[in-house]
Amino acid sequence: MEWIADCIAWLDDHGHRHIAPDPAAVDAWVDHVNGVAGMTLLPTCNSWYLGANVPGKPRVFMPLLGFPTYAERCAAVAANGYEGFVVS
């Protein structure tokens, strides 16, 4: 929640009103998350976190394993001017 509040404050401070993920950054993130998950047995389960509860949905591992790594990545994105996002 703090990350979102800080992001909104950053947008306001820099005169921006909109933020959206860059499609290339989204693809890179999905590849990264699935690569990390691929080192475990978790992707072999039939569960909501793979999208198994939605008929026809591609199976992808949605949560990133390893909270400290995720928090560090979020902090780096913010520190680099919300790298991987398109702001306007």
C-alpha positions as CSV (number, residue, x, y, z in Angstrom):
1,M,0.0,0.0,0.0
2,E,2.9,2.4,0.8
3,W,4.3,1.7,-2.7
4,I,1.1,2.8,-4.3
5,A,0.8,5.9,-2.1
6,D,4.4,6.8,-2.9
7,C,3.8,6.3,-6.6
8,I,0.7,8.6,-6.5
9,A,2.8,11.2,-4.7
10,W,5.6,10.9,-7.2
11,L,3.2,11.3,-10.1
12,D,1.7,14.4,-8.5
13,D,5.2,15.8,-7.7
14,H,6.3,15.3,-11.3
15,G,3.1,16.7,-12.9
16,H,1.8,13.3,-14.2
17,R,-1.7,12.0,-14.0
18,H,-1.5,8.6,-15.5
19,I,0.7,5.5,-15.1
20,A,0.4,2.2,-17.0
21,P,2.8,-0.8,-17.4
22,D,4.9,-0.9,-20.5
23,P,3.9,-4.0,-22.5
24,A,7.6,-5.1,-22.9
25,A,8.1,-4.7,-19.2
26,V,5.0,-6.8,-18.5
27,D,6.3,-9.6,-20.8
28,A,9.7,-9.5,-19.2
29,W,8.2,-9.7,-15.7
30,V,5.9,-12.6,-16.6
31,D,9.0,-14.4,-18.1
32,H,10.9,-13.7,-14.9
33,V,8.1,-14.9,-12.5
34,N,7.6,-18.1,-14.5
35,G,11.4,-18.8,-14.7
36,V,11.6,-18.5,-10.9
37,A,8.5,-20.7,-10.4
38,G,9.9,-23.2,-12.9
39,M,12.6,-24.1,-10.4
40,T,9.9,-25.5,-8.1
41,L,7.0,-28.0,-8.4
42,L,4.4,-25.3,-8.0
43,P,3.7,-24.9,-11.7
44,T,2.6,-28.5,-11.8
45,C,-0.4,-27.9,-9.6
46,N,-4.0,-27.2,-10.8
47,S,-4.7,-24.0,-8.9
48,W,-6.0,-20.5,-9.2
49,Y,-2.5,-19.0,-9.1
50,L,-1.9,-20.7,-12.4
51,G,-5.2,-19.6,-13.9
52,A,-6.5,-23.2,-13.8
53,N,-9.9,-21.9,-12.5
54,V,-10.5,-20.0,-15.8
55,P,-11.4,-22.2,-18.8
56,G,-9.1,-21.4,-21.7
57,K,-6.8,-19.1,-19.8
58,P,-3.1,-19.7,-20.5
59,R,-1.4,-21.3,-17.5
60,V,1.1,-18.9,-16.0
61,F,2.5,-18.6,-12.5
62,M,1.2,-15.3,-11.2
63,P,2.9,-14.6,-7.8
64,L,6.7,-14.1,-7.5
65,L,8.3,-16.4,-5.1
66,G,10.5,-14.7,-2.5
67,F,9.1,-11.6,-0.9
68,P,12.4,-9.8,-0.2
69,T,13.3,-10.0,-3.9
70,Y,9.9,-8.7,-4.9
71,A,10.2,-5.8,-2.4
72,E,13.7,-4.9,-3.6
73,R,12.5,-4.9,-7.2
74,C,9.6,-2.6,-6.4
75,A,11.9,-0.2,-4.6
76,A,14.3,-0.3,-7.6
77,V,11.4,0.5,-10.0
78,A,10.4,3.5,-7.9
79,A,14.0,4.7,-7.5
80,N,14.5,4.6,-11.2
81,G,11.5,6.9,-11.9
82,Y,9.0,4.0,-12.3
83,E,11.0,2.2,-14.9
84,G,8.9,-0.2,-16.8
85,F,5.9,2.1,-16.7
86,V,4.6,4.7,-19.1
87,V,3.7,7.9,-17.3
88,S,2.0,10.9,-18.7
